[in-house]
Amino acid sequence: MKSLFIAALISGAALATPAFAQQHAHDTQSAVKLPEACKAAAQAGGKESMMRDMQNQMSQSMQGMSGQMSETQKGLHQAMMSMNGPMMQGMMAGDADVAWICAMIPHHQGAIDMARAGLKGADNAESKRLAEKTIEEQEKSIKELTAWLDKHAKKEGNQ
């Protein structure tokens, strides 16, 4: 069981590597960008090199997988890859409140990108409605999280 967990962790972390994302980029409308306050807070946390080392060690576990995927699966995969790097960077902020806010912004954008990928291949009306609802709700959440960050990160000296 422990081996299965470690394999899943390695596979998931591999999705976060920028090099892997560039190698396997598919057409996507991703807008995953980490706010500057999050980047600054992550740098202040001082764990960037540890995160990069972990990502580099795990990136090879996903090599070659994209050739076996449908277009929808490729879009979902790209959405996950696009969000994981910024999400991991955001969580490196030293302040717990800023860390979770900064991790959630790319997480929600990833959900939007995944919903868009799902819409491209969706046949079911309810599935399409759920994807559209996801996009709407996640866009609202990103605005709320960003507003909190703008108000609190600078005020509390968390950059």
NORSULCOR-V476439 format. One record per pair of residues at least 12 apart in sequence whose C-alpha atoms are under 10 Angstrom apart, sorted by the first residue. I is the first residue (numbers start at 1). J is the second residue. If there is no record, write none. Layout:
[[I,J] [I,J]]
This chain:
[[7,58] [7,61] [9,58] [10,54] [10,55] [10,57] [10,58] [10,59] [10,60] [10,61] [10,62] [11,58] [11,59] [11,60] [11,61] [11,62] [12,55] [12,58] [12,59] [12,61] [12,62] [12,80] [12,81] [12,84] [13,51] [13,54] [13,55] [13,56] [13,57] [13,58] [13,59] [13,61] [13,62] [13,81] [13,84] [13,85] [13,88] [14,54] [14,55] [14,56] [14,57] [14,58] [14,59] [14,60] [14,61] [14,62] [14,63] [14,81] [14,84] [14,85] [15,55] [15,58] [15,59] [15,60] [15,61] [15,62] [15,77] [15,78] [15,79] [15,80] [15,81] [15,82] [15,83] [15,84] [15,85] [16,51] [16,52] [16,54] [16,55] [16,56] [16,58] [16,59] [16,80] [16,81] [16,82] [16,83] [16,84] [16,85] [16,86] [16,87] [16,88] [16,89] [17,51] [17,52] [17,54] [17,55] [17,56] [17,57] [17,58] [17,59] [17,60] [17,81] [17,82] [17,84] [17,85] [17,86] [18,52] [18,55] [18,56] [18,59] [18,81] [18,82] [18,84] [18,85] [18,86] [19,55] [19,56] [19,59] [20,55] [20,56] [20,59] [20,60] [20,62] [20,63] [20,81] [21,59] [21,77] [21,78] [21,79] [21,80] [21,81] [21,82] [21,84] [21,85] [22,78] [22,81] [22,82] [23,63] [24,62] [24,63] [24,64] [24,65] [24,66] [24,67] [24,74] [24,77] [24,78] [24,81] [25,66] [25,74] [25,75] [25,77] [25,78] [25,79] [25,81] [25,82] [26,66] [26,71] [26,74] [26,75] [26,76] [26,77] [26,78] [26,79] [27,71] [27,74] [27,75] [27,78] [27,117] [28,74] [28,75] [28,76] [28,78] [28,79] [28,82] [28,113] [28,114] [28,116] [28,117] [29,75] [29,78] [29,79] [29,112] [29,113] [29,114] [29,116] [29,117] [30,75] [30,78] [30,79] [30,80] [30,82] [30,83] [30,109] [30,110] [30,112] [30,113] [30,114] [30,116] [31,79] [31,82] [31,83] [31,106] [31,109] [31,110] [31,112] [31,113] [32,79] [32,82] [32,83] [32,84] [32,85] [32,86] [32,87] [32,105] [32,106] [32,107] [32,108] [32,109] [32,110] [32,112] [32,113] [33,82] [33,83] [33,85] [33,86] [33,87] [33,105] [33,106] [33,109] [34,83] [34,85] [34,86] [34,87] [34,89] [34,90] [34,102] [34,103] [34,104] [34,105] [34,106] [34,146] [35,86] [35,90] [35,102] [35,105] [35,106] [35,146] [35,149] [35,150] [36,102] [36,159] [37,90] [37,93] [37,98] [37,102] [37,146] [37,149] [37,150] [37,153] [37,154] [37,158] [37,159] [38,86] [38,87] [38,89] [38,90] [38,91] [38,92] [38,93] [38,98] [38,99] [38,101] [38,102] [38,103] [38,105] [38,149] [38,153] [38,158] [38,159] [39,86] [39,89] [39,90] [39,91] [39,92] [39,93] [39,102] [39,159] [40,90] [40,92] [40,93] [40,153] [40,158] [40,159] [41,89] [41,90] [41,91] [41,92] [41,93] [41,94] [41,95] [41,98] [41,99] [41,102] [41,153] [41,157] [41,158] [41,159] [42,88] [42,89] [42,90] [42,91] [42,92] [42,93] [42,94] [42,95] [42,98] [42,99] [42,102] [42,158] [42,159] [43,89] [43,90] [43,92] [43,93] [43,94] [43,159] [44,92] [44,93] [44,94] [44,95] [44,158] [44,159] [45,89] [45,90] [45,91] [45,92] [45,93] [45,94] [45,95] [45,99] [45,158] [45,159] [46,92] [46,93] [46,94] [47,89] [47,92] [47,93] [47,94] [48,88] [48,89] [48,92] [48,93] [51,85] [51,88] [51,89] [51,92] [52,85] [52,88] [52,89] [55,85] [55,88] [65,77] [66,78] [70,121] [71,117] [71,118] [71,120] [71,121] [72,114] [72,116] [72,117] [72,118] [72,119] [72,120] [72,121] [72,122] [73,114] [73,117] [73,118] [73,121] [74,117] [75,113] [75,114] [75,115] [75,116] [75,117] [75,118] [75,120] [75,121] [76,110] [76,111] [76,113] [76,114] [76,115] [76,116] [76,117] [76,118] [77,113] [77,114] [77,117] [78,110] [78,113] [78,114] [78,117] [79,107] [79,109] [79,110] [79,111] [79,112] [79,113] [79,114] [79,115] [79,116] [79,117] [80,106] [80,107] [80,109] [80,110] [80,111] [80,113] [80,114] [81,110] [82,106] [82,107] [82,109] [82,110] [82,113] [83,103] [83,104] [83,105] [83,106] [83,107] [83,108] [83,109] [83,110] [83,111] [83,113] [84,103] [84,106] [84,107] [84,110] [85,103] [85,106] [86,102] [86,103] [86,104] [86,105] [86,106] [86,107] [87,99] [87,100] [87,101] [87,102] [87,103] [87,104] [87,105] [87,106] [87,107] [87,108] [87,109] [87,110] [88,102] [88,103] [88,104] [88,106] [88,107] [89,102] [89,103] [89,106] [90,102] [90,103] [90,104] [90,105] [90,106] [91,103] [91,104] [93,158] [93,159] [94,158] [94,159] [95,153] [95,156] [95,157] [95,158] [95,159] [96,158] [97,149] [97,152] [97,153] [97,158] [98,145] [98,148] [98,149] [98,152] [98,153] [98,156] [98,158] [98,159] [99,158] [100,145] [101,142] [101,144] [101,145] [101,146] [101,148] [101,149] [101,153] [102,145] [102,146] [102,149] [104,141] [104,142] [104,145] [104,146] [105,138] [105,139] [105,141] [105,142] [105,143] [105,144] [105,145] [105,146] [106,142] [107,138] [107,142] [108,134] [108,135] [108,137] [108,138] [108,139] [108,140] [108,141] [108,142] [108,145] [109,135] [109,138] [109,139] [109,141] [109,142] [110,135] [110,138] [111,131] [111,134] [111,135] [111,137] [111,138] [111,139] [112,131] [112,132] [112,133] [112,134] [112,135] [112,136] [112,137] [112,138] [112,139] [113,131] [113,134] [113,135] [114,131] [114,134] [114,135] [115,127] [115,128] [115,130] [115,131] [115,132] [115,133] [115,134] [115,135] [116,128] [116,131] [116,132] [116,134] [116,135] [117,131] [118,130] [118,131] [118,132] [119,131] [119,132]]
